[in-house]
């Protein structure tokens, strides 16, 4: 007997946790920008979240197999959009990352993440989960490497790095063996050393940002400023925090971009260790719920899609939180569902919508 698609199969538990994070985001953006030129950004964030919710419900109803059929066209459009950014993109802080359509600015590199999740899932699902040949591994690298290179030249190192976990998850779930993984690890390390030494790919300010976290005191008013102020904010929060809109680093405009890249530092200052742990637990339960949905997917492509989403979210959370507490370099990677930004919020909701789609179709035949 055919089981029809129904919103009864929608993961409402996951949605409640996601909305809890969104509520924290809006509240913290309001608090962090209360006495700054960014006042009112929390209202924009609410519109982004509302749009994201609508997109999530829409994508949850479109059969993900149909999305996989469309993905070659989407991949081509994504590459063209990244080329368009370089040619006619909107420049902000010295980098072209956005395309302007009237009053609306959107960041194609964020949308390409979702396209790559679907591309990688389709590619490895078509291989059937068998052992991979070196030619098949090379093709996977090309699929991810092309958009990654286009994003690097914008330049946007942070977003380009978020494409890596999609490829890694696809390779390990797609059938790479231990010997191949070790060889790729050695080659990857050699490539990183070569890129770093060449001086032609990474710009000096990017190198400085990637190394300043090791000892921010070497340049406390320059490359180490952001890390140092973030550490002061997190540390001053103590166990319970200073209270909403009472963070001295945040309200005193010492903490850089407290509503976006460093929102976790602002939240830690105002709500302390207890508040930070609560947010991290929410992320943990969201990721565990997604992994559970991947395990119950109807086919390999569905599992690959959800695990691609998990890989990207895990990477972004780890890098952003690590950056805030001085364990990672400053790369401008947003904290999912908390950092201000329309493109980032919409990507996350679209990715969750596709993951919901996979869950809802696990009993459909």
C-alpha positions in Angstrom: 0.0 0.0 0.0 1.4 3.4 -0.9 2.3 5.7 1.9 1.6 9.3 0.9 3.8 12.3 1.8 2.4 14.1 4.8 3.6 16.9 7.1 2.9 14.4 9.9 6.3 13.0 9.0 7.9 16.5 9.2 10.6 16.6 11.9 8.8 19.0 14.3 11.3 18.3 17.1 14.1 19.5 14.9 12.2 22.6 13.9 11.5 23.5 17.5 15.3 23.4 18.2 16.1 25.4 15.1 13.5 28.1 16.0 14.9 28.2 19.6 18.3 29.1 18.1 16.7 31.7 15.8 15.0 33.3 18.8 18.4 33.5 20.6 19.9 35.0 17.4 17.3 37.8 17.1 17.5 38.6 20.8 21.3 38.7 20.8 21.5 40.8 17.6 19.2 43.3 19.2 21.3 43.3 22.4 24.6 43.5 20.7 23.6 46.3 18.3 21.6 48.4 20.8 24.0 51.3 20.9 25.7 50.9 17.5 25.1 52.0 14.0 23.7 48.5 13.4 20.6 49.1 15.5 17.6 47.5 13.9 19.4 44.6 12.3 17.4 42.2 14.5 14.3 43.2 12.5 16.0 42.3 9.2 17.1 39.0 10.8 13.5 38.2 11.6 12.5 38.8 7.9 15.4 36.5 6.9 14.2 33.8 9.2 10.6 34.1 8.0 11.8 33.8 4.4 14.0 30.9 5.4 11.0 29.1 7.0 8.9 29.6 3.9 11.7 28.2 1.7 12.3 25.3 4.1 8.6 24.2 3.9 8.6 24.6 0.1 11.8 22.5 -0.4 10.5 19.9 2.0 7.7 19.2 -0.5 9.8 18.9 -3.6 11.0 15.4 -4.1 14.7 15.4 -3.5 15.2 12.9 -6.4 13.8 15.6 -8.7 16.3 18.1 -7.2 19.1 15.6 -7.9 17.9 15.4 -11.6 18.0 19.2 -11.8 21.4 19.6 -10.1 23.6 19.6 -13.2 21.8 22.7 -14.4 22.0 24.3 -11.0 25.7 23.6 -10.9 26.2 25.4 -14.2 24.2 28.3 -13.0 26.1 28.4 -9.8 29.4 28.6 -11.6 28.1 31.4 -13.8 26.9 33.3 -10.7 30.4 33.0 -9.2 32.0 34.3 -12.4 29.4 37.2 -12.4 30.5 38.1 -8.9 34.0 38.6 -10.1 32.8 40.7 -13.1 30.0 42.8 -11.8 29.9 42.0 -8.0 29.3 44.5 -5.3 32.6 45.3 -3.5 32.5 45.5 0.3 35.7 45.8 2.5 37.9 45.2 -0.5 36.2 42.0 -1.7 33.6 41.2 -4.3 31.3 38.6 -2.7 27.8 39.9 -3.4 25.6 40.6 -6.4 23.2 43.5 -6.1 19.7 43.4 -7.6 18.1 46.7 -6.7 18.2 47.1 -3.0 18.8 43.4 -2.5 22.3 41.9 -2.0 22.9 38.2 -2.2 26.0 36.1 -1.8 26.1 33.3 -4.5 28.9 31.4 -2.7 26.4 30.6 0.1 23.9 29.1 -2.3 26.6 27.1 -4.0 27.1 25.2 -0.8 23.6 23.6 -1.2 24.2 22.9 -4.8 27.5 21.2 -4.0 25.8 19.0 -1.3 23.3 17.8 -4.0 26.1 17.4 -6.6 28.3 15.3 -4.4 25.3 13.2 -3.2 24.2 12.5 -6.8 27.8 11.7 -7.9 28.5 9.2 -5.2 25.0 7.7 -5.1 25.4 7.0 -8.8 28.6 5.1 -8.0 26.5 2.8 -5.8 28.7 3.0 -2.7 31.4 0.6 -4.1 35.1 1.1 -3.7 36.3 4.3 -5.5 38.9 4.4 -8.2 41.5 7.2 -8.4 39.7 8.6 -11.5 36.4 8.8 -9.6 38.1 10.5 -6.7 39.7 13.0 -9.1 36.4 13.8 -10.7 34.9 14.5 -7.2 37.8 16.9 -6.5 37.1 18.7 -9.8 33.4 19.1 -9.1 34.1 20.8 -5.7 37.4 22.4 -6.8 36.0 24.6 -9.6 33.6 26.6 -7.4 36.1 26.6 -4.6 38.7 28.3 -6.8 36.2 30.9 -8.0 35.3 31.8 -4.4 39.0 32.0 -3.4 39.7 34.6 -6.0 36.9 36.9 -4.7 38.7 36.6 -2.2 36.6 34.7 0.4 38.8 32.1 2.1 36.2 31.4 4.8 33.4 30.4 2.5 35.7 28.4 0.2 36.8 26.4 3.2 33.2 25.4 3.9 33.1 23.5 0.7 35.8 21.1 1.9 33.7 19.1 4.5 31.1 18.4 1.7 33.8 16.7 -0.3 35.3 14.9 2.7 31.9 13.5 3.8 31.1 12.4 0.3 34.4 10.6 -0.1 34.1 8.7 3.2 30.5 7.8 2.7 31.0 7.1 -1.0 33.5 4.3 -0.6 37.1 5.7 -0.2 39.5 3.2 1.4 42.1 3.8 4.2 45.0 3.7 1.8 43.5 6.3 -0.5 42.6 8.5 2.5 46.2 8.4 3.8 47.6 9.3 0.4 45.2 12.2 0.0 46.0 13.4 3.5 49.7 13.5 2.6 49.1 15.2 -0.7 46.8 17.7 0.9 49.4 18.6 3.6 52.0 19.1 0.8 49.6 21.3 -1.1 48.8 23.4 1.9 52.5 23.9 2.5 53.1 24.8 -1.1 50.2 27.3 -1.2 51.5 28.9 2.0 55.0 29.1 0.7 54.2 30.4 -2.8 52.9 33.8 -1.8 50.7 34.0 -4.9 47.4 32.5 -3.7 47.0 33.7 -0.2 47.2 37.5 0.3 49.4 38.8 3.2 46.4 39.9 5.3 44.9 36.4 4.9 48.1 34.8 6.2 48.2 37.3 9.1 44.6 36.4 10.0 45.4 32.7 9.8 48.3 32.9 12.2 47.4 35.8 14.6 45.3 33.5 16.8 48.4 31.6 17.9 49.8 34.7 19.7 47.5 37.7 19.4 49.7 39.7 21.8 52.3 40.0 19.0 50.1 42.6 17.3 47.3 43.5 19.8 46.1 46.6 17.9 46.4 44.9 14.4 45.9 41.3 13.3 45.5 40.1 16.9 42.9 42.7 17.9 39.8 40.7 17.0 40.9 37.5 18.8 42.1 39.5 21.9 38.8 41.4 22.3 36.8 38.2 21.8 38.8 36.4 24.5 38.3 39.4 26.9 34.5 39.3 26.1 34.1 35.6 26.7 36.3 35.6 29.8 34.5 38.5 31.4 31.2 36.8 31.0 32.0 34.4 33.9 29.5 31.7 34.8 26.2 33.6 34.4 27.2 36.5 32.3 26.7 40.3 32.7 23.1 40.3 31.5 21.5 41.3 28.2 22.8 44.6 26.8 25.2 44.9 29.7 28.4 43.5 28.1 31.1 46.1 28.4 33.1 44.7 25.4 30.1 44.4 23.3 28.3 47.7 24.2 31.6 49.6 24.3 32.2 48.7 20.6 35.4 46.9 21.4 34.2 43.5 20.1 34.3 43.5 16.3 31.1 42.7 14.4 29.3 41.4 17.5 26.1 40.7 15.5 27.8 38.5 12.9 31.2 36.8 13.0 31.6 37.3 16.8 28.0 36.8 18.0 29.0 33.9 20.1 31.5 36.1 22.0 28.8 38.7 22.6 26.4 36.0 23.8 29.1 34.5 26.0 29.8 37.9 27.6 26.2 38.6 28.3 25.0 35.1 29.3 28.2 33.5 30.5 29.4 29.9 30.5 25.9 28.6 31.2 24.4 30.4 28.2 27.2 29.3 25.9 26.8 25.7 26.9 23.0 25.8 26.3 23.6 27.1 22.8 26.2 24.4 22.1 23.9 21.7 23.4 21.2 23.0 21.0 23.6 22.6 18.2 24.6 19.1 19.4 21.0 17.9 19.5 20.2 19.4 16.1 23.2 17.6 14.5 22.3 14.3 16.3 18.7 14.6 15.0 20.0 15.1 11.4 22.3 12.1 11.7 19.4 10.0 13.0 17.4 11.1 9.9 20.3 10.2 7.6 20.3 6.7 9.1 16.6 6.2 8.3 16.8 7.6 4.8 15.2 5.5 2.0 18.4 5.4 -0.2 22.1 6.3 -0.3 21.5 9.6 -2.0 19.2 10.7 0.8 21.8 9.7 3.4 24.5 11.6 1.5 22.4 14.7 1.3 21.7 14.9 5.0 25.3 14.0 6.0 26.5 16.8 3.6 24.4 19.2 5.5 25.7 17.8 8.8 29.3 18.2 7.6 28.9 21.8 6.6 27.1 22.8 9.8 29.5 21.0 12.0 32.5 22.6 10.3 31.0 26.1 10.6 30.1 25.7 14.2 33.5 24.3 15.1 35.4 27.0 13.2 33.3 29.9 14.5 33.3 28.9 18.1 37.0 27.9 17.9 37.7 31.3 16.4 35.9 33.1 19.2 37.8 31.3 22.0 41.2 31.6 20.3 41.6 28.0 19.0 41.0 28.8 15.3 42.1 31.6 13.0 39.6 34.4 12.1 38.1 33.4 8.7 34.7 35.2 8.7 32.7 31.9 8.8 29.3 32.7 10.3 27.7 30.7 13.1 24.7 28.9 11.6 21.3 30.3 12.5 22.8 32.8 14.9 25.0 35.2 12.9 23.3 38.0 11.1 23.1 37.6 7.3 20.4 36.8 4.8 22.4 34.5 2.5 23.7 32.4 5.4 20.3 32.1 7.1 18.5 31.2 3.8 21.2 28.6 2.9 20.8 27.0 6.3 17.0 26.8 6.1 17.1 25.5 2.5 19.6 22.8 3.5 17.3 21.9 6.4 14.4 21.8 4.1 16.1 19.3 1.8 17.0 17.2 4.9 13.4 17.3 6.0 12.4 16.2 2.5 14.6 13.1 2.8 13.0 12.3 6.2 9.5 12.8 5.0 10.1 10.4 2.0 11.6 7.6 4.0 8.3 5.6 3.9 7.0 6.9 0.5 7.2 4.3 -2.4 
